[in-house]
Amino acid sequence: MIRDRAVPSRRRRPLLLLIVTVVVLYAFLSGPNGLVSIFIRETRRQRLQHEIVNLKKRIEQRERERRWLADPDSARRLARLLFEPETDTVTSAVGQ
């Protein structure tokens, strides 16, 4: 008779363990403060932090370009590069 009572309680243990595990996992994984939400927020934070760093680099690059173009000598050099016709060394030597 003792064996009959022991068998059902042994069958209930895995079921009870499964229920407790599901409840604990649900409590830790779901909801606004669950592990899934925390992971999603951390991933978003890292992505935005990376984007901020990239934008700061672009701003610094634009500032350097602006300062370079504000200098009259560098603006003249750029204008010469962009607007002067290319001269071929062979044709310029023959034309002289």
C-alpha positions in Angstrom: 0.0 0.0 0.0 2.9 2.3 0.6 4.2 1.7 -2.9 0.8 2.8 -4.4 1.0 6.2 -2.6 4.7 6.7 -3.6 4.2 6.2 -7.3 1.6 9.0 -7.8 3.7 11.5 -5.9 6.8 10.6 -8.1 4.7 11.3 -11.1 3.6 14.6 -9.8 7.1 15.8 -9.1 8.1 16.3 -12.7 4.8 18.0 -13.4 5.2 20.3 -10.4 8.8 21.0 -11.4 7.7 21.8 -15.0 4.9 24.2 -13.7 7.3 26.0 -11.3 9.9 26.3 -14.1 7.3 27.7 -16.5 6.1 30.2 -13.9 9.6 31.4 -13.0 10.6 31.7 -16.7 7.5 33.6 -17.5 8.2 36.0 -14.6 11.8 36.6 -15.7 11.4 36.6 -19.5 8.1 38.5 -20.2 6.8 41.9 -19.3 8.4 45.4 -19.6 11.2 44.5 -17.2 11.7 40.9 -18.4 15.0 39.7 -19.9 13.7 39.8 -23.4 12.7 43.4 -23.1 16.0 44.3 -21.4 17.9 42.6 -24.3 15.9 44.5 -26.9 16.4 47.8 -25.1 20.2 47.1 -24.8 20.5 46.2 -28.5 18.6 49.4 -29.4 20.8 51.4 -27.1 24.0 50.0 -28.6 22.7 50.7 -32.2 21.8 54.3 -31.3 25.2 54.8 -29.6 26.9 53.5 -32.7 24.9 55.9 -34.8 25.7 58.8 -32.6 29.5 58.1 -32.9 29.1 57.9 -36.7 27.2 61.2 -36.8 29.9 62.9 -34.7 32.5 61.7 -37.1 30.6 63.1 -40.1 30.2 66.4 -38.3 33.9 66.6 -37.6 34.6 65.8 -41.3 32.2 68.5 -42.4 33.8 71.0 -40.0 37.3 70.2 -41.4 36.0 70.7 -45.0 34.3 74.0 -44.0 37.5 75.3 -42.4 39.5 74.1 -45.4 37.2 75.9 -47.8 37.1 79.0 -45.6 40.9 79.4 -46.3 41.3 81.5 -49.5 44.4 79.6 -50.6 42.8 76.2 -50.4 39.6 77.5 -52.1 41.7 78.8 -55.0 43.5 75.4 -55.3 40.2 73.6 -55.4 38.8 76.0 -58.0 41.9 75.4 -60.1 41.5 71.7 -59.9 37.8 71.8 -60.7 37.6 74.5 -63.4 41.0 74.8 -65.2 41.2 72.7 -68.3 43.6 69.9 -68.2 46.8 70.5 -70.2 48.6 67.7 -71.8 52.3 67.9 -71.3 52.9 66.8 -74.9 50.6 69.4 -76.5 51.8 72.2 -74.2 55.4 71.5 -75.1 54.7 71.4 -78.8 52.6 74.6 -78.6 55.5 76.6 -77.2 
